[in-house]
C-alpha cells in the first residue's frame, strides 16, 4: 500500500486543531458490527512534499506543509503549520513544527514538536519504549513528563483515509467506522468516528476530483472530509469552519510567504499577543478567543417565528424570551409533510430564462445533493458576492455580475424550484465588526433534511458567525429586518478545553 500526502498523520495533520502537535498514534478499532477491517501489516511511504491551504469564510488563515524523507533505517516526517488568527480580532501567527521518526514498518520511534506564538512557546518531545510513550513537554520554562501505556507499540501507519479508500468499492451510505488514537493535546486516547455519506465530485482549484464523502466526528463536532480512491484528502472541514484544501507546491510556498509577511506587518503595528493556552484553545475550537460558535438570543420578537435548528446550527436551549444556538453543531433530520414540500417546490421562482440556463449548465445528469450543490456553486461562479451592492434582485445581480446575499439566495432558490427541488430561504444574521446585520442563504430538500447552501462561501457552508433565525418560502426582507433590529445577540463564553497544568 502506498501512503499519500497527509496520510501518515491523517486526520490529525490535516485537522488544524491537532496539527498543533502533529502526532497521530492510534489503535485501529473499526467497530462496524457487520464487517471488521484488518490493519495491513506493512506500509510503503513515498518521498516528497505536499501542501494544503486553510481558509475561513474565503479568507486564507494558514497553510500546512508536509515533507517525507527516507533515512537509513526508516523515515523522517516533518510537518509545518502556519496559521494567522487575525479574523478573530487579533493579528497573531501561530507556528507549529513537528518532526517524527518512524522505522521501515512505520512504527514510531520518536517525535518532537514546538508551538510558537509571539508571547510564548510550547515544546514537546516523545520517545517510544516498547508499548510505552514517554512525553516530556515544557511550557513557560516548566518541564513536565507524562507516560502513556498502550496495548501495542504506537504506529504512524495505515491511516484511516487509506483504509477507507481501500474499501471504497464495498462502501454503502451509512457505513460507520470507529478508531482510537493518541491525542497529545489531552495526553491520552480519544475516539474518532467516520460515517460514509456518498461518492461526490469536488472542485479544488479548478480541478474536478471524484471523491468519497465522509462525516468525521471529533470532540462532538461533525465535519466533512472528501477523500479520493488513493486516500488523498482533497477537502476537509475543521473546527471553527476552517476548511483545508490541497494546492500545488508552488502555490503553497507563495501563500506561506504571503501569510508570514501579513503577520510581520501586523506585528509592527503593535497587534495583540496571545498565550499558548489561548492558541491551543483556538485550534481546538474553544477558549477565550474562540467563543464564536455559541450565541444567546434575547428580546425575542413576537412576530418572528424562530426556526433555529438546521444543518448549520443547533438550538441548545429555548424559552419564550431567550434561546441559545451552537453553530458548531448540526441539528438532526427535520420532518416535513409532502404537502409542505410541494409548496416549497411550487412557490414563485423569479429567475430570468437567461440566468436559469446559465446556472443549470452541467446539471442534467446530477441528482440529490450533487445537483443542489452544483446549482449553488454555479450561482457562486456567475455572481461575485458584494455586500454593498445596490442590486437587490437576483436577476439584477446576474446581469451585473455582482450581488448581495439576498440576491444570490434568490437565484439559488429560484433555479432549484425550476429544477423541481423543494427550496426555501434562510432569514439570518451575520456579525460584522461587532454588529449583527441581515444575512440570507438557501436550503434545499434532500431525503430527510434541508441542506444549507450559501453561494457566497467557497464551501457553501454558512460561516460560524452566521445565525439562522427563521425560514420562509418567500424572501420578505421588509418584514424580517425590523424584527432583527429588535433582537439582541451575544456570545456565550466557552470554557477552554486545553489544560497543561
C-alpha positions as CSV (number, residue, x, y, z in Angstrom):
1,X,0.0,0.0,0.0
2,X,1.3,3.4,-0.9
3,X,0.7,6.2,1.6
4,X,-0.2,9.6,0.1
5,X,0.4,13.1,1.4
6,X,-1.1,13.7,4.8
7,X,-1.9,10.0,5.4
8,X,0.8,9.4,8.0
9,X,-0.8,11.8,10.5
10,X,-4.0,11.6,8.5
11,X,-6.8,13.5,10.1
12,X,-4.6,15.0,12.7
13,X,-2.1,16.6,10.3
14,X,-4.8,17.9,8.1
15,X,-7.0,18.8,11.1
16,X,-5.6,22.1,12.4
17,X,-6.7,21.6,15.9
18,X,-4.4,18.5,16.3
19,X,-1.8,19.6,13.8
20,X,-0.5,21.8,16.6
21,X,1.4,18.7,17.8
22,X,1.2,16.7,14.6
23,X,1.4,13.3,16.3
24,X,-1.0,10.6,15.2
25,X,-0.6,7.4,17.2
26,X,-3.6,5.1,17.2
27,X,-5.0,1.7,17.7
28,X,-7.3,0.5,15.0
29,X,-10.8,-0.3,16.2
30,X,-13.2,-0.3,13.2
31,X,-16.3,-1.1,15.1
32,X,-18.9,-1.7,12.4
33,X,-20.9,-4.7,13.5
34,X,-21.4,-6.3,10.1
35,X,-17.8,-6.1,9.0
36,X,-14.3,-5.9,10.6
37,X,-11.4,-4.2,8.9
38,X,-7.9,-5.7,9.3
39,X,-4.9,-3.4,9.6
40,X,-2.3,-4.0,6.8
41,X,0.9,-5.5,8.2
42,X,3.2,-3.2,6.3
43,X,3.2,0.2,4.6
44,X,5.2,1.8,1.9
45,X,6.0,5.5,2.1
46,X,6.7,7.8,-0.8
47,X,9.3,10.6,-0.6
48,X,8.2,14.2,-1.4
49,X,6.2,17.1,-0.1
50,X,2.6,18.3,-0.2
51,X,0.7,21.5,0.8
52,X,-2.7,22.3,2.0
53,X,-4.2,25.8,2.4
54,X,-6.5,26.6,5.4
55,X,-9.4,29.1,4.7
56,X,-12.2,30.5,6.7
57,X,-15.0,32.4,5.1
58,X,-13.0,32.7,1.8
59,X,-10.0,34.2,3.7
60,X,-6.7,32.4,3.9
61,X,-5.8,31.7,7.5
62,X,-3.0,29.2,7.2
63,X,-1.0,26.5,5.4
64,X,0.2,23.0,6.2
65,X,3.4,21.7,4.7
66,X,4.4,18.0,4.8
67,X,7.8,16.6,3.9
68,X,8.7,12.9,3.7
69,X,12.4,12.0,3.7
70,X,13.8,8.4,3.6
71,X,16.7,7.7,6.1
72,X,18.9,4.7,6.6
73,X,16.5,2.6,8.7
74,X,13.2,4.4,8.3
75,X,11.6,7.8,7.5
76,X,11.8,11.3,8.8
77,X,8.4,13.0,8.6
78,X,8.2,16.8,9.0
79,X,5.1,18.9,9.4
80,X,4.9,22.7,9.5
81,X,1.8,24.7,10.2
82,X,1.3,28.5,9.9
83,X,-2.0,30.0,11.0
84,X,-2.9,33.6,11.2
85,X,-5.8,34.2,13.5
86,X,-6.4,37.8,12.6
87,X,-10.1,37.0,11.8
88,X,-10.8,36.6,15.5
89,X,-9.8,40.1,16.3
90,X,-6.1,39.8,16.8
91,X,-3.2,39.6,14.4
92,X,-1.2,36.6,15.6
93,X,0.7,34.0,13.7
94,X,0.7,30.5,15.3
95,X,3.7,28.5,14.2
96,X,4.0,24.7,14.7
97,X,6.9,22.5,13.7
98,X,6.7,18.7,14.1
99,X,9.4,16.0,13.4
100,X,8.6,12.3,13.6
101,X,10.9,9.4,13.0
102,X,9.5,6.0,12.1
103,X,11.1,2.7,11.3
104,X,10.6,0.9,8.0
105,X,7.4,-0.7,9.3
106,X,6.2,2.8,10.2
107,X,6.3,2.2,14.0
108,X,7.0,5.4,15.8
109,X,10.5,5.8,17.4
110,X,10.5,9.5,18.5
111,X,8.7,12.8,17.9
112,X,9.4,16.4,18.7
113,X,7.3,19.5,18.3
114,X,7.1,23.2,19.0
115,X,4.2,25.6,19.2
116,X,5.3,29.2,18.9
117,X,3.3,32.4,19.4
118,X,4.8,35.9,19.8
119,X,4.2,35.7,23.6
120,X,5.5,32.2,24.5
121,X,6.3,28.7,23.2
122,X,5.4,25.1,24.0
123,X,7.9,22.3,23.4
124,X,7.2,18.6,23.3
125,X,9.4,15.5,22.8
126,X,8.3,11.9,22.8
127,X,10.2,8.6,22.8
128,X,8.8,5.1,22.5
129,X,9.9,2.2,24.7
130,X,8.0,-0.9,23.7
131,X,4.3,-0.2,24.3
132,X,5.0,2.9,26.3
133,X,5.2,6.5,25.1
134,X,7.2,8.9,27.3
135,X,6.3,12.5,26.7
136,X,8.2,15.4,28.1
137,X,7.0,19.0,27.4
138,X,7.9,22.5,28.5
139,X,5.6,25.4,28.9
140,X,7.0,28.7,30.1
141,X,10.2,27.0,31.3
142,X,8.2,24.5,33.4
143,X,9.2,20.9,32.5
144,X,6.7,18.1,32.8
145,X,6.6,14.4,31.9
146,X,3.8,12.0,31.1
147,X,3.9,8.3,30.4
148,X,1.2,6.6,28.4
149,X,0.9,2.8,28.3
150,X,-0.6,1.4,25.1
151,X,-1.8,-2.1,24.1
152,X,0.6,-2.2,21.2
153,X,3.6,-0.1,20.1
154,X,2.3,3.2,18.7
155,X,2.3,3.3,14.9
156,X,2.1,6.1,12.4
157,X,0.7,3.9,9.6
158,X,-2.3,2.7,7.7
159,X,-4.2,6.0,8.0
160,X,-7.9,5.8,8.3
161,X,-8.2,7.5,4.9
162,X,-6.2,4.9,3.2
163,X,-8.1,2.2,4.9
164,X,-11.5,3.7,3.9
165,X,-10.3,4.3,0.4
166,X,-9.2,0.7,0.1
167,X,-12.8,-0.3,0.9
168,X,-14.4,2.2,-1.4
169,X,-15.7,-0.5,-3.7
170,X,-17.8,-2.1,-1.0
171,X,-18.9,1.1,0.9
172,X,-22.6,1.9,1.2
173,X,-24.0,5.1,2.6
174,X,-24.3,4.9,6.4
175,X,-21.3,2.6,6.9
176,X,-19.7,3.6,10.2
177,X,-16.1,3.2,11.3
178,X,-14.5,4.0,14.6
179,X,-11.0,4.1,15.9
180,X,-9.0,5.3,18.9
181,X,-5.9,7.4,18.5
182,X,-3.4,9.0,20.9
183,X,-4.2,12.7,21.3
184,X,-1.1,14.6,22.6
185,X,-3.2,17.6,23.3
186,X,-5.1,15.8,26.1
187,X,-2.3,13.3,26.7
188,X,-4.5,10.3,26.3
189,X,-6.6,8.1,23.9
190,X,-9.5,9.7,22.1
191,X,-12.2,8.0,20.0
192,X,-12.8,9.1,16.4
193,X,-15.8,8.2,14.3
194,X,-16.4,8.2,10.5
195,X,-19.6,7.7,8.6
196,X,-19.7,7.2,4.8
197,X,-22.1,9.5,3.0
198,X,-21.7,9.1,-0.8
199,X,-19.5,9.5,-3.8
200,X,-19.1,13.1,-4.7
201,X,-17.3,15.4,-7.1
202,X,-15.5,18.3,-5.6
203,X,-13.8,21.3,-7.3
204,X,-10.4,22.1,-5.9
205,X,-8.5,25.0,-7.6
206,X,-10.3,24.5,-10.9
207,X,-9.8,20.7,-10.8
208,X,-12.8,18.4,-10.6
209,X,-12.0,15.3,-8.5
210,X,-14.1,12.2,-7.8
211,X,-14.1,11.6,-4.1
212,X,-15.7,9.7,-1.3
213,X,-17.5,11.9,1.3
214,X,-17.3,11.0,5.0
215,X,-18.6,12.7,8.1
216,X,-15.9,12.8,10.7
217,X,-16.8,13.3,14.4
218,X,-14.2,14.9,16.6
219,X,-14.8,16.2,20.1
220,X,-18.6,16.3,19.5
221,X,-18.3,18.2,16.2
222,X,-19.3,16.7,12.8
223,X,-17.0,17.6,9.9
224,X,-16.9,16.8,6.2
225,X,-14.0,15.0,4.6
226,X,-13.5,14.3,0.9
227,X,-11.0,11.6,0.0
228,X,-10.2,10.1,-3.4
229,X,-9.7,6.4,-4.2
230,X,-5.9,6.7,-3.4
231,X,-6.5,8.0,0.1
232,X,-5.6,11.6,-0.8
233,X,-7.6,14.2,1.2
234,X,-8.7,17.0,-1.1
235,X,-11.1,19.0,1.2
236,X,-11.6,18.7,4.9
237,X,-13.7,20.8,7.2
238,X,-12.1,21.7,10.5
239,X,-13.4,23.3,13.7
240,X,-14.3,27.0,13.6
241,X,-15.5,26.5,10.0
242,X,-11.9,26.3,8.8
243,X,-11.5,24.4,5.5
244,X,-8.3,22.7,4.3
245,X,-7.8,22.1,0.6
246,X,-4.9,20.7,-1.4
247,X,-2.9,23.1,-3.5
248,X,0.1,22.8,-5.9
249,X,3.6,23.1,-4.2
250,X,4.5,26.4,-5.9
251,X,1.2,28.0,-4.7
252,X,1.7,26.6,-1.2
253,X,5.2,28.2,-1.0
254,X,3.9,31.6,-2.2
255,X,0.9,31.5,0.1
256,X,3.1,30.7,3.1
257,X,5.4,33.7,2.3
258,X,2.4,36.0,2.0
259,X,0.9,34.8,5.2
260,X,4.1,35.4,7.1
261,X,4.5,38.8,5.5
262,X,1.0,39.8,6.6
263,X,1.7,38.7,10.2
264,X,5.0,40.6,10.4
265,X,3.3,43.7,9.1
266,X,0.6,43.4,11.7
267,X,3.1,42.7,14.5
268,X,4.9,46.0,13.8
269,X,1.6,47.8,14.4
270,X,1.5,46.5,17.9
271,X,-1.1,43.8,17.4
272,X,-2.3,41.8,20.4
273,X,-0.4,38.8,21.6
274,X,-1.9,35.5,22.8
275,X,-0.6,32.8,25.0
276,X,0.0,29.1,24.1
277,X,-3.1,28.1,26.1
278,X,-5.2,30.6,24.1
279,X,-3.6,29.4,20.8
280,X,-4.3,25.8,21.6
281,X,-7.8,26.8,22.6
282,X,-8.2,28.5,19.2
283,X,-7.1,25.4,17.4
284,X,-9.4,23.1,19.4
285,X,-12.4,25.3,18.9
286,X,-12.6,26.5,22.5
287,X,-11.0,29.2,24.7
288,X,-11.3,32.9,25.3
289,X,-10.5,34.0,21.7
290,X,-12.6,31.3,20.0
291,X,-16.0,31.7,21.7
292,X,-17.7,32.4,18.4
293,X,-19.7,29.3,18.0
294,X,-22.3,29.7,20.7
295,X,-24.7,32.6,20.9
296,X,-27.6,33.8,23.1
297,X,-30.7,35.4,21.7
298,X,-32.7,37.7,23.9
299,X,-35.6,40.1,23.4
300,X,-37.2,37.7,21.0
301,X,-39.7,39.5,18.7
302,X,-43.3,38.1,18.9
303,X,-43.8,38.4,15.2
304,X,-40.8,36.3,14.2
305,X,-41.3,32.6,14.1
306,X,-37.9,31.4,15.2
307,X,-36.6,28.3,13.5
308,X,-33.2,27.7,14.8
309,X,-32.3,24.1,14.1
310,X,-30.6,23.4,10.7
311,X,-27.7,21.6,9.1
312,X,-25.5,24.6,10.1
313,X,-26.5,25.0,13.7
314,X,-28.4,23.6,16.7
315,X,-30.6,25.2,19.3
316,X,-29.2,24.1,22.7
317,X,-32.0,25.9,24.7
318,X,-35.1,27.9,24.0
319,X,-37.7,29.7,26.2
320,X,-40.4,32.3,25.4
321,X,-37.9,35.1,26.0
322,X,-34.5,33.7,25.0
323,X,-32.6,31.0,23.2
324,X,-29.1,29.7,22.7
325,X,-27.7,28.3,19.4
326,X,-24.4,26.5,18.7
327,X,-23.1,26.9,15.1
328,X,-20.5,24.2,15.7
329,X,-23.3,21.6,16.0
330,X,-25.8,20.3,13.4
331,X,-29.4,19.5,14.1
332,X,-30.9,16.2,13.2
333,X,-33.5,15.4,10.5
334,X,-36.5,17.7,10.2
335,X,-39.9,16.3,9.5
336,X,-41.8,17.8,6.5
337,X,-45.1,16.8,5.1
338,X,-45.5,16.0,1.4
339,X,-47.9,19.0,1.1
340,X,-45.3,21.4,2.6
341,X,-42.5,20.1,0.4
342,X,-44.8,20.6,-2.6
343,X,-45.5,24.2,-1.5
344,X,-41.7,24.8,-1.4
345,X,-41.3,23.3,-4.8
346,X,-44.1,25.2,-6.5
347,X,-43.5,28.6,-4.8
348,X,-42.7,31.5,-7.2
349,X,-39.3,31.5,-8.8
350,X,-38.4,34.9,-10.3
351,X,-35.4,33.9,-12.3
352,X,-34.9,35.0,-15.9
353,X,-34.6,32.3,-18.6
354,X,-31.0,33.5,-19.4
355,X,-29.9,33.2,-15.7
356,X,-31.6,29.8,-15.3
357,X,-30.0,28.4,-18.4
358,X,-26.5,29.6,-17.2
359,X,-26.9,28.3,-13.7
360,X,-28.3,24.9,-14.8
361,X,-25.2,24.2,-17.0
362,X,-23.7,20.8,-16.4
363,X,-26.5,19.7,-14.1
364,X,-28.6,17.4,-16.4
365,X,-27.3,14.1,-15.0
366,X,-26.9,15.2,-11.4
367,X,-29.3,14.2,-8.6
368,X,-29.7,14.8,-4.9
369,X,-27.0,16.6,-3.0
370,X,-24.8,16.7,-6.1
371,X,-27.5,18.6,-8.0
372,X,-28.3,21.2,-5.4
373,X,-24.6,21.9,-4.6
374,X,-23.8,22.3,-8.3
375,X,-26.6,24.8,-8.7
376,X,-25.4,26.8,-5.7
377,X,-21.8,26.6,-6.9
378,X,-22.9,27.8,-10.4
379,X,-24.6,30.8,-8.8
380,X,-21.3,31.5,-6.9
381,X,-19.4,31.3,-10.2
382,X,-21.8,33.6,-12.0
383,X,-22.2,36.2,-9.3
384,X,-19.5,37.9,-7.2
385,X,-20.6,38.5,-3.7
386,X,-20.8,42.2,-2.9
387,X,-22.4,43.0,0.5
388,X,-22.6,46.7,-0.5
389,X,-24.2,46.1,-3.9
390,X,-27.3,48.1,-4.8
391,X,-28.7,45.3,-6.9
392,X,-31.5,43.9,-4.7
393,X,-32.9,41.2,-7.0
394,X,-31.4,38.0,-8.3
395,X,-31.9,38.9,-12.0
396,X,-30.2,42.3,-11.5
397,X,-27.3,40.6,-9.8
398,X,-27.0,38.1,-12.7
399,X,-27.0,41.0,-15.2
400,X,-24.3,42.9,-13.3
401,X,-22.2,40.0,-12.1
402,X,-22.4,41.3,-8.5
403,X,-25.0,40.9,-5.8
404,X,-25.9,40.7,-2.1
405,X,-26.5,37.6,-0.1
406,X,-30.3,38.0,-0.6
407,X,-29.9,38.3,-4.4
408,X,-27.7,35.2,-4.6
409,X,-30.1,33.3,-2.4
410,X,-33.0,34.4,-4.6
411,X,-31.2,33.0,-7.7
412,X,-30.3,29.7,-5.9
413,X,-33.8,29.1,-4.6
414,X,-35.4,30.1,-7.9
415,X,-33.3,27.8,-10.0
416,X,-33.8,24.9,-7.5
417,X,-37.5,25.3,-7.9
418,X,-37.3,25.4,-11.7
419,X,-35.5,22.1,-11.4
420,X,-38.3,20.7,-9.3
421,X,-36.4,20.8,-5.9
422,X,-38.2,22.0,-2.8
423,X,-36.3,25.0,-1.7
424,X,-36.7,27.8,0.8
425,X,-34.9,30.9,2.1
426,X,-33.0,31.3,5.4
427,X,-33.5,34.6,7.1
428,X,-30.5,35.1,9.3
429,X,-27.9,37.4,10.8
430,X,-24.2,37.8,10.5
431,X,-21.8,39.5,12.8
432,X,-19.5,42.0,11.1
433,X,-17.2,44.3,13.1
434,X,-19.2,43.6,16.3
435,X,-22.6,44.4,14.7
436,X,-25.3,42.0,13.6
437,X,-26.6,42.6,10.1
438,X,-29.2,40.7,7.9
439,X,-27.9,37.6,6.0
440,X,-29.6,35.3,3.6
441,X,-28.9,32.0,2.1
442,X,-30.8,29.0,0.7
443,X,-31.9,25.5,1.8
444,X,-32.8,22.6,-0.5
445,X,-34.6,19.4,0.5
446,X,-32.7,16.2,0.2
447,X,-34.1,12.9,1.5
448,X,-34.8,13.7,5.2
449,X,-33.5,17.2,5.7
450,X,-32.8,20.6,4.3
451,X,-29.2,21.2,3.1
452,X,-27.8,24.6,3.7
453,X,-26.4,26.3,0.6
454,X,-24.6,29.7,0.9
455,X,-23.3,30.6,-2.5
456,X,-21.3,33.4,-1.0
457,X,-19.0,30.8,0.6
458,X,-16.4,28.7,-1.1
459,X,-17.6,25.5,0.6
460,X,-21.3,26.6,0.5
461,X,-21.2,26.3,4.3
462,X,-22.5,29.2,6.4
463,X,-19.8,30.9,8.4
464,X,-19.5,30.4,12.2
465,X,-20.6,34.0,12.7
466,X,-23.9,33.4,10.8
467,X,-27.0,32.5,12.6
468,X,-30.2,31.1,11.2
469,X,-33.2,32.8,12.7
470,X,-36.1,31.7,10.6
471,X,-37.0,30.2,7.2
472,X,-39.6,31.1,4.6
473,X,-40.8,30.2,1.1
474,X,-40.6,33.9,0.2
475,X,-37.9,36.4,0.6
476,X,-39.6,39.1,2.7
477,X,-36.9,41.4,3.8
478,X,-39.3,44.2,4.7
479,X,-40.9,42.1,7.4
480,X,-37.9,40.3,8.7
481,X,-35.3,43.1,9.1
482,X,-37.2,45.2,11.6
483,X,-37.5,42.1,13.8
484,X,-33.8,41.6,13.6
485,X,-33.2,45.2,14.8
486,X,-35.1,44.5,18.0
487,X,-33.3,41.2,18.6
488,X,-30.3,41.1,20.9
489,X,-27.5,38.6,20.1
490,X,-24.5,38.0,22.4
491,X,-21.7,35.4,22.5
492,X,-21.7,32.6,25.1
493,X,-18.3,32.2,26.7
494,X,-16.8,28.7,26.3
495,X,-14.6,27.1,28.9
496,X,-11.2,26.3,27.3
497,X,-10.6,22.5,26.8
498,X,-6.9,22.7,26.7
499,X,-5.2,22.4,30.1
500,X,-1.4,21.9,30.5
501,X,-1.3,22.4,34.3
